[in-house]
């Protein structure tokens, strides 16, 4: 189970590791976005150093309208376990977003009054 924290506007943040194609592990903060229906979205600029394999493109509907994303075969580590997932890359993504697909395999515990935020196996 990993411990998260609340942002200044009650955002839900966690730390995970992105694993580059050459094995380099990069710890990053991700914000849980239950409005994002897939696994992970990242800014294209941040993605360049990871050396992940390009898989294709997909148009997605966002709150701001439709946008095109490149899709990459990504590798991440969460709670000492590695996952191969599709990663969406777009322009102007301010935070790395953690999508709700994780909630199908992980239990989310949010208790704001006690400042408890955890994500772990079901």
KAZI-V257500 format. One record per pair of residues at least 24 apart in sequence whose C-alpha atoms are under 8 Angstrom apart, sorted by the first residue. I is the first residue (numbers start at 1). J is the second residue. D is the distance in Angstrom with one decimal. If there is no record, write none. Layout:
BEGIN
i & j & d
I & J & D
I & J & D
END
This chain:
BEGIN
i & j & d
1 & 79 & 6.1
1 & 118 & 6.4
1 & 119 & 5.4
1 & 120 & 3.9
1 & 121 & 6.7
2 & 78 & 7.7
2 & 79 & 5.9
2 & 118 & 5.6
2 & 119 & 5.3
2 & 120 & 6.2
3 & 116 & 8.0
3 & 117 & 6.0
3 & 118 & 4.7
3 & 119 & 6.7
4 & 116 & 7.7
4 & 117 & 5.0
4 & 118 & 5.6
4 & 119 & 7.4
5 & 115 & 7.6
5 & 116 & 7.5
5 & 117 & 6.0
6 & 115 & 7.5
6 & 117 & 7.6
12 & 117 & 7.6
16 & 76 & 7.1
16 & 77 & 6.0
16 & 78 & 5.4
16 & 79 & 7.8
17 & 76 & 5.6
17 & 77 & 5.0
17 & 78 & 6.8
18 & 74 & 7.9
18 & 75 & 6.2
18 & 76 & 4.6
18 & 77 & 6.5
19 & 50 & 7.3
19 & 74 & 7.7
19 & 75 & 5.3
19 & 76 & 5.5
19 & 77 & 7.2
20 & 49 & 7.5
20 & 50 & 4.3
20 & 51 & 6.0
20 & 52 & 6.7
20 & 75 & 7.2
21 & 50 & 6.0
21 & 51 & 5.1
21 & 52 & 5.7
22 & 50 & 7.9
22 & 51 & 7.5
29 & 96 & 7.1
30 & 95 & 6.8
30 & 96 & 5.0
30 & 97 & 5.5
30 & 98 & 5.9
31 & 95 & 6.8
31 & 96 & 6.3
31 & 97 & 5.0
31 & 98 & 5.7
32 & 97 & 5.9
32 & 98 & 4.6
32 & 99 & 6.1
32 & 100 & 7.6
33 & 97 & 6.0
33 & 98 & 5.9
33 & 99 & 5.4
33 & 100 & 6.8
34 & 99 & 5.8
34 & 100 & 5.0
35 & 99 & 7.3
35 & 100 & 7.4
36 & 97 & 7.8
36 & 98 & 7.7
36 & 99 & 4.9
36 & 100 & 6.3
37 & 99 & 5.6
37 & 100 & 5.4
37 & 101 & 6.3
38 & 99 & 5.1
38 & 100 & 6.2
38 & 101 & 5.3
39 & 85 & 6.8
39 & 86 & 6.8
39 & 87 & 6.7
39 & 98 & 6.0
39 & 99 & 4.6
39 & 100 & 6.7
39 & 101 & 5.3
39 & 102 & 6.4
40 & 85 & 8.0
40 & 86 & 7.3
40 & 87 & 5.1
40 & 88 & 6.2
40 & 96 & 7.2
40 & 97 & 5.6
40 & 98 & 4.8
40 & 99 & 5.6
41 & 87 & 5.7
41 & 88 & 4.5
41 & 89 & 5.7
41 & 90 & 7.5
41 & 93 & 7.9
41 & 96 & 5.8
41 & 97 & 5.2
41 & 98 & 6.9
41 & 99 & 7.8
42 & 87 & 7.3
42 & 88 & 6.3
42 & 89 & 5.0
42 & 90 & 6.5
42 & 93 & 6.2
42 & 95 & 7.1
42 & 96 & 4.8
42 & 97 & 6.7
43 & 89 & 5.3
43 & 90 & 5.1
43 & 91 & 5.6
43 & 92 & 6.2
43 & 93 & 4.7
43 & 94 & 7.1
43 & 95 & 7.9
43 & 96 & 7.3
44 & 89 & 5.0
44 & 90 & 5.3
44 & 91 & 5.8
45 & 91 & 7.7
47 & 89 & 7.2
79 & 120 & 7.7
END
